[in-house]
Amino acid sequence: MRVLLTGATGYIGLATLEQLVGAGHEVTGLVHNPEKTSLVAARGGHPVVGDLSDPSSYREVAATQDGVIHAGFEGSPRGPDVDRIAVETLIAAVRAARGGTAGATRFLIYTSGVWVLGNTAEPAAEDAALNPAPLVAWRPAHERLVLEGAGDGLRTAVVRPGIVFGGGRGIVGDLFRDATNGLVRIVGTGGNRWATVYDRDLAALYLNLMARADAAGVYHACTESDEHVNDIVGAIAAEMKVAPEIRRLPLEEATANLGPYAGALALDQIVRCPRARAVGWSPTLGAISRHTARLLKEWRHAN
């Protein structure tokens, strides 16, 4: 298939690009920074320089594809507004698609996240009610926009990853860096549970959803390991030659420094993925604390 991947040089994007190309798909990667086009080309993709806030920079290329995986996000105060512009543009462009692979189903896969669920006292599957953390309070409306955009030859899906781990970036990558530097800060007591997913497993879910003409709606992507933050940090600390200091910050103090991001890190979540598993997806890596040595090696290699 011919696929447009937004955020192609981002944390999720690079892992997805590699798997798409490896599976034989023709991938056009939208890149914001011209200096990073080589990252896409080196992995077998076709880089296109564009800005999510400027539909004219990617509308035409989107209209030549079999589908789009929207994994890009502008990390600025205007990010939510830019994301809405991108979603509206991509829906219209893929509906009007011309060319592409004969007989292929056109699709738009949107990347959201499990933080839209808020705290989950009980296991939360894809049909759970939403109670988004303030940081992502805007996301449910964008999910609805995507899902309601289906029709006229377009199928749509929303993927909600857990906290992504693997490689050299991301929240867990930051924990490796902090532990290496001798000080790890935890928001709250560390007794809360994180829903997590390996970057390559998340990429595999996108592939599964692309391949199935009946794949539509919401899909969670997480290991279902229900790991406590203390267990993750403890396993990372145990891999260090010199044990790092672990400092637990009250939520109020962390919020003063990090804003609403602190509240998202403090969420206690139990997340389940029955719809993702029903389309043949099965994560290859489970609890971070059981694979810490491997993940540390990945992080060091990437950095």
Helices and strands as residue ranges (DSSP letters): E 2-6, H 11-22, E 26-31, G 34-36, H 37-42, E 46-49, G 55-57, H 59-62, E 67-70, H 79-95, E 106-111, G 114-117, G 134-136, H 139-148, E 154-161, E 163-165, H 170-181, E 183-187, E 193-194, E 196-198, H 199-211, E 217-221, E 227-228, H 229-238, E 245-249, H 251-258, H 260-265, H 274-278, G 288-290, H 292-302
